[in-house]
Amino acid sequence: MLSLAQFLVTYISVRSVSFAAAVRSEPALLVRDGKFCERAMRRERVTKGEALSAIRASGNGRLDDVESLILESDGSLSVTLHS
């Protein structure tokens, strides 16, 4: 059943630009230069705790050192630190 649903979503999204836009997500910037992007975080339903956890997991616990935190299309969080 799940594979049928996945097939149908893929089939329709290849043929309809508006449907594809509705079901596919774009990467979202959640932190920029050490500051939370509050609107994006609310829209993507990511808490500050989850963002800080991803920053700690990257090997750094300081928000001030973060250049960007991006919610990727696959749901993972990518951290870029200031060099």
C-alpha positions as CSV (number, residue, x, y, z in Angstrom):
1,M,0.0,0.0,0.0
2,L,2.8,2.4,0.9
3,S,4.7,1.7,-2.2
4,L,1.6,2.4,-4.3
5,A,1.1,5.8,-2.6
6,Q,4.8,6.6,-3.2
7,F,4.4,5.6,-6.8
8,L,1.3,7.8,-7.2
9,V,2.9,10.8,-5.6
10,T,6.0,10.5,-7.8
11,Y,3.9,9.9,-10.9
12,I,1.7,13.0,-10.3
13,S,4.6,15.2,-9.2
14,V,6.5,14.5,-12.5
15,R,3.5,15.6,-14.5
16,S,2.3,18.6,-12.4
17,V,4.5,21.5,-11.4
18,S,2.1,22.8,-8.8
19,F,1.6,19.3,-7.2
20,A,5.4,18.9,-7.1
21,A,5.8,22.2,-5.4
22,A,3.3,21.2,-2.8
23,V,4.9,17.9,-1.9
24,R,8.6,18.7,-2.1
25,S,10.3,20.8,0.5
26,E,13.1,23.3,-0.1
27,P,16.1,23.7,2.3
28,A,15.3,26.3,5.0
29,L,17.8,28.7,6.7
30,L,17.2,28.4,10.5
31,V,20.2,30.2,11.9
32,R,22.2,33.0,10.2
33,D,25.4,34.5,11.8
34,G,24.6,33.2,15.3
35,K,20.9,34.4,15.3
36,F,17.8,32.3,15.0
37,C,15.5,32.9,12.0
38,E,12.3,32.8,14.1
39,R,9.8,32.9,11.2
40,A,11.5,30.0,9.4
41,M,11.8,28.0,12.6
42,R,8.0,28.4,13.2
43,R,7.2,27.6,9.6
44,E,9.4,24.5,9.6
45,R,8.3,23.5,13.2
46,V,11.9,23.3,14.5
47,T,12.4,24.3,18.2
48,K,15.4,26.1,19.5
49,G,16.3,23.0,21.5
50,E,16.5,20.9,18.3
51,A,18.6,23.6,16.6
52,L,21.0,23.8,19.6
53,S,21.2,20.0,19.7
54,A,22.3,19.9,16.0
55,I,24.9,22.6,16.7
56,R,26.3,20.6,19.7
57,A,26.3,17.4,17.5
58,S,28.4,19.2,15.0
59,G,31.1,19.5,17.6
60,N,30.4,23.1,18.8
61,G,28.1,24.2,21.5
62,R,28.2,28.0,20.8
63,L,25.4,29.6,18.8
64,D,27.7,32.6,18.2
65,D,30.1,30.5,16.1
66,V,27.4,29.3,13.7
67,E,27.4,30.9,10.3
68,S,24.3,28.9,9.2
69,L,22.0,26.1,10.2
70,I,20.0,24.7,7.4
71,L,17.1,22.3,7.5
72,E,17.7,20.1,4.4
73,S,15.1,18.7,2.1
74,D,15.6,15.2,3.7
75,G,15.0,16.5,7.2
76,S,18.6,16.6,8.4
77,L,20.2,19.8,9.9
78,S,23.5,21.1,8.4
79,V,25.7,23.3,10.4
80,T,28.3,25.7,9.0
81,L,30.7,27.4,11.4
82,H,32.5,30.7,11.0
83,S,36.0,30.1,9.8
